[in-house]
């Protein structure tokens, strides 16, 4: 395979993988193949959406993360967290208890990233007013969607909003604030508590900027378990850490579906679920859907409430956050201290152009790529078109592309194998060897068809 474009947080544990192909069939970008009875991920196609993580029945798909002890490399340790993190906890646990325990386990400063939404929201509306920006403007919030556009819808790359996310803006704010008090920059470590794998990948390999302002990501699931266990087992009442100010209603709900679309100008739509996003973007790319000013696209259903690293059911999380809004006595709360840094933050939130990185390109040379596309179509015409997956690729089209790239052969298709055997082109021993190479020898032995000499 070609040199990978991105860092990826989604990995496969070969010791656990049973080659069941659930992940292969779930992957929206056809990034997974089965080879030697194990799932392998094409780094150039993977967008870290986590659909394979959801589908794996044996937990062989995992998320590579920083060790929590990494935070202690810094004297000042800042925890950035989204509102959905607090939304994971039962109602009987107050947010202040969660904040207290975050301090107890090692963080020196806490900051809820949605506090940066007010500034971002204004900048988005200003961005929309500028002439020359292609429509629809596509939100830059979800890193999986950004990578999806890069690899599958490269013609829409210019439509991506060239403004950073609330977590990035919050990171710039808290770092600048501490530096202004005399703290050396190298003593400050900023860590984002993430509900998704894509954010981990985006921190390691950011799009639209040279280096992420965030130093690392903490798995929300792992941290939740630590905090919840400490609160549940505590013999004394948790030290209460008061919130500095409340989030406004729309800030609390910003990361959920429609949270962003409700606050922008013109006709705005919110699409959630990676397959729904793909279907919609394809229609936008083909100009079947027009006259839309803004698109809020989220890879997970219900937005960040549906992140793969969350603990709570996404619908319960949405309910919890809406209840938080109902209990919010300050409907227009705005953290004035961050507004004092608005000019500075405005200069930091501008992103560079997003580079298209089409996964459909079969060769780096355009002329050769076109030839291979024609060849792949001819091969596809020889395949049955039933997308059975027995070849170790998710679809017949995917197999045809693998063949022209030299990663597979026509004989990998079991239907073509039968024709070739009938024609005397290959014998049964060769056919079994091909099956073994794809699905692993042990799985072939355990199958209903017994190998014969």
Secondary structure, DSSP 8 states (H G I E B T S, - for coil): ----SS---EEE-TTT-----HHHHH-TT--EEEETTEEEE-TTT-----HHHHH-TT--EEE----GGGGGGSSEEEEEE-HHHHTTS-TTS-HHHHHHHHHHTT-SEEEEGGGGHHHHHHHHHHHHHSTT--SSEE-S--HHHHHHHHHH-GGGGGGB--B--HHHHHHHHHHHHHHHTT--GGGEEEEEEESSHHHHHHHHS-SSSSS-S--EEEEHHHHHHHHHHHHHH-SS-------SS---HHHHTTTSTTTTGGGSSSSEEEEESHHHHHHHHHHHHTTSS----EEEEESSTTGGGG-TT--S-HHHHHHHHHHHHHT-S-TT---HHHHTTHHHHHHHSB--------TT-S-SSHHHHHHHHHHHHHHHHHS------TTSSSSHHHHHHHHHTTS--GGGSHHHHHHHHHTTSS-HHHHHHHHHHHH-HHHHHHSSS----
